Structure formats: structure tokens, C-alpha cells
Amino acid sequence: MPRIVTALLLATLAAPACADAIYKYVDADGHVTFTNVPRAGAKLIMQSPGSGSSPANPRKKTSISQPQADSGGIPSIDSGTQKQRDQGRRRILETELANEHKALLIARGSLLEAQQKAGSKPEQLQRLRDEITDRERNISALKRELGS
């Protein structure tokens, strides 16, 4: 027990000593070193949220333009990128719709099978009916989302 308490105490005391920034340094032989100590030629790759400055090489945004005055500060996206996103979203929704149709057929089959069994409990039948209702709601919502 004293060991656990000691370990927890040390972990608590060590938490404030965490690095504010992580640097990546690659030497002439190609060895990669990650450190919290800045050195010549090292690149800043991660920084704590409250440390102030930003990484040396932030990720560049390619398809999003600068905010426009009439858009209320919301960046605009070029039409080609938006069209790709819309097509991808539609494919995902269509896949989900097909999966829900399959699950509905399975749920209906399970209910029919349970109704034909002599020893089926009313709770089991109600659970199967609820599952069918949920699948039908999901299908309805997906159709609305797809606009069909």
C-alpha cells in the first residue's frame, strides 16, 4: 500500500514538469530525436495549448479561402471541394439506408419466427416490435436526409 501511495504522489508532483513543447531533430546520420529542449535545426512539432506561440510549420489549408467580410467570418469552400464532400456524404447515407433496410428485414423475420413459437414471452415480442419501429424511423430519417 505505501508503494502505491508513493507512486501516486510522485506522479502528481511530476505532472507540472511536463514539456510545453516537443521538438523533432534529425541529425546528419538520419537519427530522429524528440525532445523538449530547443536546439539548432530542430522543428517544433507540438505545443501545449496554453504556451502562447504556434508550431513552426502549421498545416496549410488548401481548399478553404480566407474569411470574407460578408460571410460573417465563416470561411468559404470552393465548389469542387464542396461537391466532393456532398457526394461522399450521399454515398455514406445511401449505404446506411441499405443497411437499415437489411436490418429491418431481419427484425421482421425474427418477430415472425418468435410469433410462431409457442413459448415466446410477451417481453421478447415487444422488444422485437420496438426494434422494427426503430429501424422504420431510421429509414424514414435517412430518406428525409437524402431528400427522397
N, C-alpha and C positions, 0 to 999 in steps of 0.2 A: 504493500500500500504506500509506504513512504516513497518508493521509486516512482510510482505513478504521479504522486503529488509533486515531486521534484521535477519530473519531465514536463508536467503541465505548467509549472511555474517558469521553467526555462523557456518553454515555447511562448508563453505570454510576454516575457521580457525581451525575447528575440524579435517579436513581431514588429516593433517600431524600427528595427535595424534593417528592414527590407530596403532594397535598392529603389531609388526614384527613377532610374533609367537603366536600360540594358543596351550595351554596345556590342557590335559584332566586328571583330578584327580578323582579317585573313593575312597571314604572313607570306613571305616570298615563296615558301615551300608549299603553300596551299592549305596549311593548317588553320582551322577556324577556331577562334576563341571568343566566347561570350563572357562579358564582364560588366560590372557596374562602375568601373573606373574608366573615364575617357582617356584615350591615347591617340597619338597622331595616326591618321589613316583609318581610324575606327568609325563605323557608321552607327548612328543612333537608330535602333530598331523598335524600341518600346519605351514608353514613358508613363509614369503614374499619372492618373487623372488630375491630381492637384498640383503638379510640379511646375506648371506655368508655360513652358515653351513646347513647341510641337516637334515631331520627328524630323530629321534632316531631309528625308526623302518621302514625303507623304504620297499616298496613292493618287495617281492622276485620274480625273474623271473625264471620260472621253465623249460620252453621248449626252451629257447634261450641260446645258449652257448656263451662263450667269443669270441670276435673277433679274427680271425686268421690272421696271417701275410699275407697270400696270397689272402685274401678276401678284402684287401684294407680298413680294419676297419669295414666292414659290418658284423654284427653278423649272424651266420648261424643258421638255424632252422632244428630240426631233421625231418626226412622224414615222420614219423607218424603224426606229427603236421601239416606239410605242406599238406599232403594228406587230412586230415580232413578239412583244410581251402579250398582246391581246391574243394572238394565235396560240401561244404556249398555254395561256390561261384557259382558252376554249378547249384545247386538247385535254387538259387536266380535268376540266369539268365533264367533258364527254366520257372520259374513262371512268370517272366517279359515277356517272349516271348509269353506265353499263354495269358496273359492279353492284350498284344498288338494285338494278333490275334482276340480276342473278340472285342476290341475297333475298329479294322478295319472293322469287320462285321457290327457293329453298325453304324459306319460312312458311310459305303456304303449303308446301308438301309436308313439312313437319307437323303443321296443325292438322292437316287431313289425316295423316298417319296416326296422330295422337287421338283424334276423334274416333277413329275406327277401333282403337284398342279399348277393351272393356274396362281395364283398371286405371285409366288416365285420371289424374287428380284435377279438380277444377282450377287449382292454382297454376298447374302446368299449362292447361289450356289457355288461361288468361294471359300468362306470360308470353305464349306463342302469338296470341291475338295482339298483344301490345307490341311485339316485335314487328308484326305485319304493319300495324299502324305507323310505327316509327319509320319503317322502310318507305311506306307510301308518302309520308311527309317529306322525307329526304328527297325522294324522286320529284315531288312537286316543287320543292325549293330549288333543286338543280335545274329543272326545266325553266323556272322563272329566271334564274340567273343566266341561263343560256338564251333567254328570250324566245323560247319556243313553246 
